[in-house]
Amino acid sequence: MNLLNLDIRAVELSANTVEQKIFGLRDTTYPRPQLQRSQWQSLNGQWKFAFDDEGRCAQPSDLSQWTHHIEVPFAPESTKSGIGDPSFHSNCWYEREFATPSGEGRLLLHFGAVDYRARVWVNGQYMAEHEGGHTPFTIDITPVLNDSGQTLVTVWAQDDAHDLAKPRGKQDWQLVPHSIWYPRTSGIWQTVWVERVGTTYIDHIRWTPDFERWELSCYVALAGDVPVCGVQMKVKLSVGDYVLANDTYEVFNGEISRRITFADPGIDDYRNELLWSPEKPTLIDAEIQLFYQNQLLDQVRSYTAMRTVSIQRDRFMLNGRPYYLRLVLDQGYWPDSLMTAPDDDALRRDVELAKAMGFNGVRKHQKIEDPRFLYWADVLGLLVWEEMPSAYRFTHKAVERMTHEWTEVINRDVNHPCIVAWVPFNESWGVPNLVETAAHRNYVLAMYHLTKTLDPSRPVISNDGWESTDTDILAIHDYDTKPQQLAQRYGPEVKLSDLFERKRPGGRILTLDNYPHQGQPMMLTEFGGIAYAALGQPDADKAWGYERCSNISELEMKYAALLETVNNIEMFSGFCYTQFSDTFQEANGLLYADRTPKFPLEAICAATRLGQRLCTPTSC
């Protein structure tokens, strides 16, 4: 293929046209967008439910009665679930019977996320246990299917609200949410579904773009009854109607890794048409078929993108060019459904709102978001910093839990082009004695290097906020809402040596001893937090932020002044404003909790970009 002979209009598609072509190829409701099949069935909806506060039940037969019905995937603490009980319940049970999908091969049962520990029975047979409240797990339930045509799934979920040594993010351990913590989310909180696959099927795909070599690496692992040899994999890659590759490979021992090389177009105008960015989110659709002796074993749809991120001296680089990051802190909560979006349209709307407010990315704060959000960020073009929910105690168990779950997080989300940074720690949460205790420092260093090992293609921010060890971006939190003081603290007359000798807000130093700043990009990754709560809103008198405004005009004026100042601080390669929307008692969002803008989106957008420095044609 020679892209120089390609009519540029074949890939120069508007956002709407791109969406239409994408939607024609992919199921836009599938819970796992990166690996889609046609035969699947959602199990969301009404399930039987019961609390087991004393933990008396070890298996389904121990449960005397089902006392409630719950709407899955909404947590029982949420009103959307139909229960709305925010009190402490360490154990709960779910059960649903459904018609067994017809077809041959295997039947897989998928859970998007169950917080925090889950055990699953199918047709009365114990099947599996999973620990980790933010990551998916899958069970092959084929061996326990029966001839009745019905399948019964029972789930036990345990979530100890007082356990501070598990990754929990912003979920409060007190009965009433206080300070910066929010209501708890227990049990099933992401989609449950089943799908039919063959006896041999594709278990995992990993895409790795290489901008410099103009190639795409594809790794595929198989599962089930896998022949040692004789399996072939056909990969078709396309953008819109234009086919980039259509190749067949031999698969040995159940896995394959291949580099798919594109002809380098050479000219930037042609090259840029195939690059993914927030301004032009071009996605490459992938169709993968698995054959054995000319028999089709499996067929999936996926997607990827030509997109690279890197650090070059003091700048963040997107596709080989400096790119200024304008992020907004996004907690990912909704008033009636907590960490679960009310529906898929709500996830899409959040992406659209962030872009409409002038931001090119979000820092998902203390939450591993639903893959459907990442899908819309991929499709519509929004950068994402993915951050691990923190534990709040340092113990051996906490380290084991964090390491295991963070590995699952990276494996789940590594293919999404929207993700441009990993953040394992925030503000020394879970490592409170980072300055004094070697074990805490070693833990942060270990997670930094583990992350770089699992995914060497993205920057890693080891401890967002302060007290950095090794890190690719030096992230600073500073909630001083006086623009002139921020300008003085980080302005051109400030010597970096003086900056690092001083303590920042919270009495924390920016870098630990023996880990000096080495010229990497510096970003203001939490600032602002200007609150406004309209009179008449529930608990408006209790709502808070780092500074309060008495009216909308004051909020608009203060936001514009603050953003103009930050945009013009040459020391920074980007920023993250706090925050996207009001979240329970925090009233410091640019949007109310229901996503209504506090002042017009056009005005928010203009203020977000006020005084913005010119970067490159693709980023500004």
Secondary structure, DSSP 8 states (H G I E B T S, - for coil): --GGGS-GGGT---HHHHHHHHHHHS-TT-SSTTSB-SSEEE--EEEEEEE-TT---SSGGG-----EEEEETS-TTSGGGT----S--SEEEEEEEEE----SSEEEEEES-EESEEEEEETTEEEEEEE-TTS-EEEE-GGG--TTSEEEEEEEEE--TT-TTS--TTB-SSSS--TT-B----EE-S-EEEEEE-SEEEEEEEEEEETTTTEEEEEEEEEES--SS-EEEEEEEEETTEEEEEEEEEEBTTEEEEEEE-----SHHHHHHTBEETTEE--EEEEEEEEETTEEEEEEEEEE-B--EEEETTEEEETTEE--EEEEEE---BTTTBTS-SSHHHHHHHHHHHHHTT-SEEEE-S----HHHHHHHHHHT-EEEEE----SS--HHHHHHHHHHHHHHHHHHTT-TTEEEEE--BTTTT-TTTTT-HHHHHHHHHHHHHHHHH-TTS-B-SSBBS-BSS-SSEEEE-----HHHHHHHHSTT--HHHHHHSEETTTEESB-TT----S--EEEEEEE-EE---TTSTTTTT-B-SEE-SSHHHHHHHHHHHHHHHHT-TTEEEEEEE-SB-BTTB---SB-TTS-BSS-HHHHHHHHTTT-----TTT-
